[in-house]
């Protein structure tokens, strides 16, 4: 139990230390930083969070976070509707967009199959992906851009089995990403190349 | 320039990444964590910050952050008014309070003399400390509990020179804290002992 001279301070530190990877000392450092800013700056910070929390929407096509019913990528005429890149979450969309190598659209699974954490296929947007493919004549290729971890491989294999009946090209990003690494921490060049050199899905590379 | 699918998301990530030590990727991770909480939880987080920023006060005696004009420590009859422990900022107060070894009062300098960062004695509450000592017959001892860095030593030496005329016992916390370490990262036992084994200020130990 930490002792603070102010209940207001204590409450702010406790709120900050609920964030993942933020301990009490870091929380206090961040709160003291906030205290050195003027009130308008702090309010801008707080408002941006509460607005996001209240008003956040998810794209009805790709399930990415979006301000509208259809996200900017799904509604852009410059994005190729024939290629859908399947990713775990929005951080992977950001990482791939930063490479500038992908001009298709996305499908955000909202997680990854992980029996250890009790996350099964039904918790992800896999049904929605099947419906999306079934309802679209434009989609020709699905790229599986998942982390090269056991969970990523499991999810990729599950998706491959589910999508096989649709008679699409199913590809995986090139394994330039070191095995065991999380996708979002890959450098932009490696990740960009892994999009360019994607290969046809092959059961022997999946395991 | 990062690309996000939502302006609301972008604005929240940008606000988070202004915090010290928080890059864009960590900011996105924290914001996505926030998004998984319900709106009330996010509002509690935001409100705790804006309230602190709007309503924060500083104790008129010790200059610590306080909810009232006089902080809980300065107004407590159980705290010994004859010993004043001088620290750099509130993180050091928290660290010393956590040792349970100090029962006197504090004086928070609000920083440390650092020519490199352009922080001089006039930027700190040193004048207020002199006034506080001059206006009180209770204070018998001042403990200098500063980091064992060059800035801490400089500040300690400056304070020693300023406080010498008051005919007080001036002590420094025992150098159990490894030279070069920041005070706030010391473990509680080392820091607690350094309060107990404080020694009379001696020009030969100051350098």
Interface residues (C-beta under 8 A of the other chain):
Chain A: X2 X3 X4 X5 X6 X7 X8 X9 X11 X12 X14 X15 X16 X18 X19 X20 X21 X22 X25 X26 X28 X29 X30 X31 X32 X33 X34 X35 X37 X39 X42 X43 X44 X45 X46 X47 X48 X49 X50 X51 X52 X53 X54 X55 X56 X59 X64 X65 X66 X67 X71 X72 X73 X89 X90 X91 X93 X94 X97 X98 X184 X185
Chain B: X2 X3 X4 X5 X6 X7 X8 X9 X11 X12 X14 X15 X16 X18 X19 X20 X21 X22 X25 X26 X28 X29 X30 X31 X32 X33 X34 X35 X37 X39 X42 X43 X44 X45 X46 X47 X48 X49 X50 X51 X52 X53 X54 X55 X56 X59 X64 X65 X66 X67 X71 X72 X73 X89 X90 X91 X93 X94 X97 X98 X184 X185
